């Protein structure tokens, strides 16, 4: 019965749940899933972007690289982390860590929670679009397993820049779309107040995207959402990551890359 009640959430309720301040952040999952996490900073070009946290860690004894787009847990931290909207230097930092992971043969785990990449003047001046595009190109050829998990919001290219994975997962009440429902309504109908209607049209829930084969798996959340029992959610996600890493690590590199390429080519066909 409890599971049936969870599944009665409509699309707009899922959007609101994905955006809750109480929802566990990427930093929470890093602290509660991985051991011995060491954070790395900066893109070696401009500065460190606090919206993206990345480094090396251990997952049940396996050395991995973890990269997360992180929102704040309060107003002060949200301001520091730019409300989870990365600048181009954040994406360049992420790519630097991915290339490092490839060099040392570490699987990559990306945790995505962003309304979208920051679209301010400074970000555009420093090549926001180019940074995102570069990540898409490079991730397609990274010679280690990549797992991407949408843990809250997955907005536009800002999310996709960390979601070119061999396996793409979504938590049950997360969302993943080309832009926010408010932005969609404003562009299409010139009325952002129709966001609830737009959310239905956009088919942005984990269940919708699994049906379209855009993602590989929906991970169940505790009754009421991940924020109701964060520790249980972290344990569930940890078990899933361990299982998938075990499957991907035994693949030959050429098979891994071919499967990744064909996966994203087939998504275009399905849509």
N, C-alpha and C positions, 0 to 999 in steps of 0.2 A: 504493500500500500504506500509506504514512504517513497519508494522509487517511482510509483505512478504519479504521486503528487509533484515530484520534482519535474517530471516530463511534461506537466501541464503548463509550465511557464511559457508564455507566448514570446514572440520574437523581441518585442520592446522590453519585456521584463528581463530577457537575457542580456540585452544591451545594457540595461541599468545595472544588472548584477556584475557584468564584466568590468564596469567602471567604478564599482564601489571602492571607497577609500580603504575599507577594512580588508579588501581582498589581498591575499598574500602577494608580495612583490617578488621580483626576480632575486633580489638580495636575500629575502627570506628563504627561498628555495636553495640558493647557494649555501647558506649557513646550515640548513637542515637536511640536505641531501648529500653533500660532498664533505670530505675530510681534507684537512691541511690546505685549504684554499689560500693561494698567494695572488694578490691582485697586481696587475701590471697597469701602467699609466701611460697616456700620451700616444700620439700618432707619429712622433719623431719629425713633425713638420710644423705644427702650430701650437697645440696645447692639449691638455687632457679634457675629455668630455665626460662629465659626471653622469650623463644620462645612460651611458653604456659602461657596465662594470664587467671586466674580463680578467682572466688569469688561468693558472693551472691548479689542478686539484686531483683528489683521488676519489674514485667511485668504486667502492668495494674492492680496493686494491688495484684498480686499473687507473693509470694516469690519463687524465683527460684535460682538454682545454674547455673552459666554460665561459660563455659570453652572454650577458643578459642586458636587455633594455630595461631600465629600472625607473619606476615612479617613486615618489616619496611617500612616506607613511604619515606625514603631517605637512602643514603649509610650508614651514621652513625648509624641510627636505625637498618638497616638491619644487620650490624655487631653485634650490641648488641643483636639482636634477632636471630642471627645465620641463617639469611635468611629463617626463618620459619621452620628450621629443628631441632626438639626437641632432647634433650639428654634423657637418661633413667630416670633421676631425674624429667624431665618434665612430663613424663607419670606417674610416681609414685605420683607426686603432683596432677595430674588430678584424679587419682584413690582415693587419700586421700579425695579430695573434693567430689567425687561421693559418697563415703561411708558416709561422713558427711551429704550429701543431703539425703541419705537414712535414716539416724538416725533422721533427723528433718522433714522428709516427704516433701522435696522440689523437684519438677520436675527438670530435668537436661536438659540443652540446650548446645550442642556442636557445635562450629563453626570451620570448618576445612578448612585450606588453607596451604598446605605444599607440596613441591616436594618429601618429604619422610623423614623418621627419619634420624638423623645424623649418618653417618657410620664411624666416626673417631675411632682411636685406643682407646682413653679414654672412648668413649661411649660403645664400645664393652667390654672393661675391666669391666665396671660397669654394664654389663648385659642388653644391649639394647634389644636383642631378648626376654629375659625373661620378661622384663618390659612390652613389647608390648603384649606378650602372656598372661601375668597376667591380663592385662586390658580386653582382649577379654573374658577370663573366668569369671572374676568378673562382667563385664557389663551384661552378659547374665542373672545373677541372682539378679541384683540390683532391689529392690522392690519399685521403683518410676518410673514414666514415663521418658523416654529418647528420646529426639529429636536431630538428628544430621543433620547439614546442610553443604554441600560442597559449599563454597562461592567462591572458585577460583580453585586451584589445590588440587586434592585428590590423593596423591602419595603413593602407596604401603601400607605396614603394618603401616607405620607412620601415615597414615590417618585412616586406619581401626581401630586403637587403640582408636579412639574417635567416631567411626561410627557404633557401635553395638547398634542401636536405635530402638525403637518401630516404629518410622517414620524416614526415611532417605530421605532428600530433596536435590535437587541440583539447584543452580541458572542456568539460561538458557545457559550461556556461560561458565560454569565451566566444569572441566574434572575430571575423577576418574578412576584410572587404577592401575595395579600391579607394574608399574614402569614408568619412563619417556619414551617418544618415542625415545629419543636419546639413552637411556640405552637399550631399546628393540632392536633397530637397531644394536647397537654395539654387543650385545650378539648373536642375531640371524643371522645377516649378516656380522658381523665384520666391520661394516661401519656406524658410527654414523651420517654421512651426509644424510643417507636415513631416517631421522626422520620423514619427511613429509609423506613418504610412510608408515612408521610404524604406524603413528597416525591413518591412515585409517584402517589398519588391526586390530588395537587394540580395535576398537569400544568403545572409551572412553568418548564420549559426553553424556550429560545429556539425550538427546533424545534416543541414543542407549541403555543406561542403564535402562531407563524407559521401553523400549520395552522388555528387558531381565528380567524385574521385579527385578532388583538389587536394585533400588530405588523406592520410592513411588510416588514422584511428582516432576515435573519440575516447578520452579518458574520463571515466565516471568521477564525479565530485561527491563529497559527503552530502547528506541530506541538507538542503537549504543553500548549498554552495560551498566553495573552498574556504571561505572566510569563517564558516561555522565550525570547522575543525581543521585548521591549517596543518597540524602535525600529521593527521591522518592523510591529508592530501599529499603532503610531502613524501610520506611513506609509499603511497600508491604510485606516485610519479617515479620515485627511486626504483621501485621494482620493475616498472615498465622500461626505464632507461637501461637498467642492467640487462634485461632480457634482449633488448634490441641491439645493444652494443655487442653482446655475445654472438648474435646472428650476423651482424655486419663485419665483425673483425675476421671471420673465417673466409670472407669473400676474396677472390683474386682482385687486384687493383683494376685491371681492365674490365672485369665484369661489374665492379662497383661503379666505375665511371660510365659505362654503357647503360647500365640500369638507371642511373641518375638522369642521364641525358634523355633516355626514352621516356622516363616518367614525366618529365616536364613537357616533352613534345606531345605526349598522349593527352595531357591536360588540355592543351589547345584544341585537340580534336574533340574531346568530350564536351567542351564549352561551345 
